[in-house]
Amino acid sequence: MKFFIDTANIEEIKQALSWGVLDGVTTNPSLIAKEEKPFNEVVQEICKCVPGPVSLETVATTTEQMIIDGKELAKIADNVVVKLPTCLEALQATKVLAKDGIRVNMTLCFSPLQGLLAAKAGAAYISPFVGRLDDIGQNGMELISQLTQIYENYGFETEVLVASIRNPIHVLEAALMGADVATIPFRVMEQFIKHPLTDRGIETFLNDSKKVPAA
Ligand code: G3P
C-alpha cells in the first residue's frame, strides 16, 4: 500500500519524507490556497523534493480547458499527475490526456459508478472522498470496498486512492480492503505511528538496560 501526504505544505512534506515511508503527494486548490504563495512557487518546490507522484488540480470546467491545463501542469515536472473532478466534462479530457501519456487522478468521487467511468476513461487514480461521505451520514469506506471489487472484477489498472481521510481507522480499513493508496493529512500520519504501550515499552527497556552489570 502506498502512502501519499495530503498537503501543499513543504515543511510537512519534508518531515514525512524524512520518515522514509512517503510515496507521493496530493494537493487541491484549498490546500494550495492555505500556503498563501503563488501556485507555481508552491508546486515547483513540492515536485522537486518529492520523488513520487504529485497530484496537481485544475479548476477548469470545460473539457477543452481541462486538456489545455492538464498539458500545462504536466510540463511542470515528470512526476506531475493531473487532478480532474469526476464529472462528465473530465471523462473525455482524461481519455485525451491518458492517450498522451499524462497520468490523471479523478477526484471528488462519491459513487462506485463514477469510479467505473473513471477507470473506463483511463484514469491512473480514482480519489474517493471517504470523510466527506461520513460527514453526510453515508459510509465512506463502503465506497472503497465497492471500488476495489469492481476494479478487480474487470482487471482495471486504475488505482484506488483513498482521500478525505480523517483518522487512522480510515487508513486501517483501506489497507484491509486492499486499496492501492491512502492520501493522509500530516496530523493523521503522526497519530498512527504513536502508541502509548510502545512509548512505555521503550522507557522500560531503557531503564532495565542500565541495570545490566558492566562486563
Ligand atoms: O485532497 C482531497 C481530499 O483528501 C480532501 O479532504 O478533508 O477536505 O475532505 P477533506
Residues whose N, C-alpha, C, O or C-beta is under 5 A from the ligand:
A	BS01	G3P	D6 T26 T27 N28 G131 R132 A163 S164 I165
